[in-house]
Amino acid sequence: MPSMPSQIEMYEDMSALSAKMVEAARARDWDRLIGLERAVADLRDRLMSIDDNAGLSAAELGLKADLIRRILDDDAEVRRHTEPWMERIRQFLGDSARLRQAERASGTSSVR
């Protein structure tokens, strides 16, 4: 029976996934990005249930902090790529909603 990965191994896995998320965001591969986000969320949930610094050495604590910083940097990079896209979606949805409201108010419809 394989042993459960250590906390550090899980953070390393999360860091590797977050780097792949950056690649997907740069490539605008939103489907891949969503899949990677789900994998990161699963790891995060597992880590939250076992995240205990008591068993970590000073070197491991330093490595954990470095990994978390790298993950946060990757997250910021992903947001730099996704936020403009999300804003365009919000504007599109807002414009569509305003059009429907105007059509209802005037009794017309652009849908045929």
C-alpha positions as CSV (number, residue, x, y, z in Angstrom):
1,M,0.0,0.0,0.0
2,P,1.5,3.4,-1.0
3,S,2.2,5.8,1.8
4,M,0.4,9.2,1.9
5,P,2.4,12.0,0.5
6,S,4.1,14.3,3.0
7,Q,2.9,17.8,3.5
8,I,5.9,19.2,1.7
9,E,5.3,16.8,-1.3
10,M,1.7,18.0,-1.5
11,Y,2.9,21.7,-1.5
12,E,5.4,20.8,-4.2
13,D,2.6,19.2,-6.2
14,M,0.5,22.2,-5.7
15,S,3.3,24.5,-6.9
16,A,3.8,22.4,-10.0
17,L,0.1,22.6,-10.8
18,S,0.1,26.4,-10.2
19,A,2.9,26.7,-12.7
20,K,0.9,24.7,-15.2
21,M,-2.1,27.1,-14.5
22,V,0.1,30.0,-15.5
23,E,1.0,28.2,-18.8
24,A,-2.7,27.6,-19.4
25,A,-3.7,31.2,-18.6
26,R,-1.0,32.5,-20.9
27,A,-2.3,30.2,-23.7
28,R,-5.9,31.2,-22.9
29,D,-6.6,27.5,-22.5
30,W,-9.5,28.1,-20.2
31,D,-10.7,24.4,-20.1
32,R,-7.3,23.3,-19.0
33,L,-7.1,26.1,-16.5
34,I,-10.4,25.0,-14.9
35,G,-9.2,21.4,-14.7
36,L,-6.0,22.4,-13.0
37,E,-7.9,24.7,-10.6
38,R,-9.9,21.7,-9.5
39,A,-6.8,19.7,-8.9
40,V,-5.3,22.5,-6.9
41,A,-8.5,22.8,-4.9
42,D,-8.5,19.1,-4.1
43,L,-4.9,19.4,-2.9
44,R,-5.7,22.5,-0.9
45,D,-8.6,20.7,0.8
46,R,-6.4,17.7,1.7
47,L,-3.7,20.0,3.0
48,M,-6.2,21.9,5.2
49,S,-7.1,18.7,6.9
50,I,-3.5,17.8,7.8
51,D,-1.6,21.1,7.7
52,D,0.3,20.9,11.0
53,N,3.7,22.6,11.3
54,A,4.6,20.7,14.5
55,G,6.3,17.8,12.6
56,L,8.3,20.0,10.2
57,S,12.0,20.9,10.6
58,A,13.2,24.5,10.2
59,A,14.4,23.6,6.7
60,E,11.0,22.1,5.8
61,L,9.2,25.2,7.2
62,G,11.4,27.4,5.0
63,L,10.7,25.2,2.0
64,K,7.0,25.3,2.8
65,A,7.1,29.1,3.0
66,D,9.0,29.3,-0.4
67,L,6.5,27.0,-2.0
68,I,3.6,29.1,-0.7
69,R,5.2,32.3,-2.0
70,R,5.7,30.6,-5.4
71,I,2.0,29.5,-5.5
72,L,0.9,33.0,-4.6
73,D,3.1,34.5,-7.3
74,D,1.6,32.1,-9.9
75,D,-1.9,32.9,-8.7
76,A,-1.2,36.6,-9.3
77,E,0.1,35.8,-12.8
78,V,-3.0,33.7,-13.6
79,R,-5.2,36.6,-12.4
80,R,-3.3,39.0,-14.7
81,H,-4.4,36.9,-17.6
82,T,-7.9,36.0,-16.5
83,E,-9.2,39.3,-15.1
84,P,-9.3,41.1,-18.5
85,W,-11.2,38.1,-20.0
86,M,-13.6,38.0,-17.0
87,E,-14.2,41.8,-17.4
88,R,-15.1,41.3,-21.1
89,I,-17.6,38.5,-20.1
90,R,-19.1,40.8,-17.4
91,Q,-19.5,43.6,-19.9
92,F,-21.0,41.2,-22.5
93,L,-23.5,39.8,-19.9
94,G,-24.3,43.3,-18.7
95,D,-24.9,44.6,-22.2
96,S,-27.1,41.6,-23.0
97,A,-29.1,42.2,-19.8
98,R,-29.6,45.9,-20.6
99,L,-30.7,45.0,-24.2
100,R,-33.3,42.6,-22.8
101,Q,-34.5,45.2,-20.4
102,A,-34.8,47.8,-23.2
103,E,-36.7,45.3,-25.4
104,R,-39.1,44.5,-22.6
105,A,-39.7,48.1,-21.9
106,S,-40.3,48.9,-25.6
107,G,-42.2,45.6,-26.3
108,T,-39.7,44.6,-29.0
109,S,-37.3,41.7,-29.3
110,S,-34.1,41.2,-31.3
111,V,-34.6,37.4,-31.0
112,R,-36.4,36.0,-34.0
